[in-house]
Amino acid sequence: WMGWCPVGALRLVSLVLVLVMASAKEKAAQTNLKLALHFHQQGELDRASVHYKRVLEANPNAADVHRNLGGVLYGLGRSDEARTHFEEALRLNPQLADCHLNLAILHGEVRRDFAAAERHARAAIALKEDYIKAHQMLGNVLQNLGQDAEANTHHMIAHQIAERGSEGDIRIAAALP
């Protein structure tokens, strides 16, 4: 009779072990996220990418982490990997206007696929009407497509939004050409 344990007690012990392991995993993911954000802010993109990837191992459905990892990978010149993470972030959360902008930039400036860049810039604007960077990017893309009148309209919209100071983007608009 030594070592005998009722079935219910075994299930309870198993449940406790699962919860402890899940808690440890969650704590490790939180630590890795803090490290990733720290290294990202410090410009240590290689180190940030390692920690973002560790977070995604624990939580592959974290749209914001995919977005951040995409930005880091783009900064490292790994545009194909960046695109994959931006697209996954949008699959998980289609409301991420900045992911659409990032894909517009990636398609327009790196891949020279202006049709895809236009599609993503328009999607960003549809989600966030006063998105200065998206209007500026759409204007640039439309210029490359020879649609100067509409390009000028979007550049003007970006300028008007900046003058109003909408959503705090005025600092960003001032840095745009």
C-alpha positions, 0 to 999 in steps of 0.5 A: 500500500505504500505509494498508493494514491487515489486517481483523483489525487494523481490528476490533481498532482499532474494539474499542479505540475502543468500549471507550475511548468506553464507559469515558469514558461510564462515567466521566461517569456516575460523575461525574454520580452523585456530583454528583447525590448531593451535590446531593441531600444538600444539598437542591439538588433541581433540580440533583440531578435534572439529574445523575440524568437524565444518569446514566440516559441512560448507564444506563437500567436503574439501579433505584437511580437511578430511585428517587432521581430519583423522590424528588427529583421528589417533593420538587419537587412533580412527583408524576406524574414521581416515580411514573413513576420509582418504578414503573420502579425497581420494574420493574427491581428488585421488591425495593425496599421503599422504592419501594413505601413512596414509592408508598404515600405518593404515592398516599395523600397526593397522589393520595388513591388509598387502594386503591393506597396500601394495595397499596403499603404492604402490598407494602413490608411483605411485602418488609421485615416490620419496616418501621416507616414502612410499618406507620405508612403502612398504618395511616394509609391504613387509617384513611382507609378506615375500617378502624380496627381493622386501622389500630390494629394496624399503628400498634401494630406500628410502635410495637413495632418502634420499641421493639425498635430493629429495623433502626435504624429507631428514629430514624425511628419517634420522628419519626412522630406 
